[in-house]
């Protein structure tokens, strides 16, 4: 039929344009998907985990799998509480944040347990995924950021602050002792000065006692 039908140049041009646009959109979508996959794979300290309303793991990024030490296929479809303590905390806090917090969002710090049993500090940003129409909960989304270095720096800063506080207390105590010693030294100097002022005329009197006695004898004899 189409071969017998006369070709309309305008329809042909339109069809070619549609085909080219479609190919361009498909290529652009493939490029964006590849960029997204590369970006998610490159994130070392950030992981994204999506949970179903039943709290089963629906999706997680490669970075999330690396952070907890599991393969992606070990986690998809399973309950986080069946695995590491940290993932259980993610599920519980995500569910709590989605059901309780205003707007279904929130953040918290937690300790995440890896597959090998080691722990690391993480910051969890959680939100509820809702349907566009009725707003029904369709799942939960958690973004986990490894903050081990930041927490270590905070603990080191806290230790340094405690040490500075201790040194400041010792410095103030030493300063108080020095002030007290200075006061005692000043008082000692004052007492020494007073004693000197008293001893000087007293010494003169004592050293001339014999002369005074002879003078008194002569004075009494003259008066007699």
Number of C-alpha atoms within 10 A of each C-alpha: 5 6 6 6 7 8 10 9 9 9 10 11 11 12 12 12 12 12 12 12 12 12 12 12 12 12 12 12 12 12 12 12 12 12 12 12 13 12 12 18 16 12 16 14 15 22 23 21 23 24 27 17 15 11 21 19 22 18 18 21 19 22 23 26 19 18 21 22 16 17 12 15 11 10 19 17 14 15 18 21 16 10 17 19 18 22 22 18 18 27 25 15 22 31 24 17 22 23 16 13 15 9 11 19 20 19 16 14 13 18 20 24 21 20 15 10 12 11 17 18 20 23 19 24 20 28 25 26 20 15 11 8 6 7 9 11 16 13 22 28 25 25 21 26 21 20 18 16 11 12 14 12 12 12 12 12 12 12 12 12 12 12 12 12 12 12 12 12 12 12 12 12 12 12 12 12 12 12 12 12 12 12 12 12 12 12 12 12 12 12 12 12 12 11 11 12 11 11 13 10 11 11 11 10 13 12 11 10 12 11 12 13 11 11 12 12 12 12 11 10 9 8 7 6
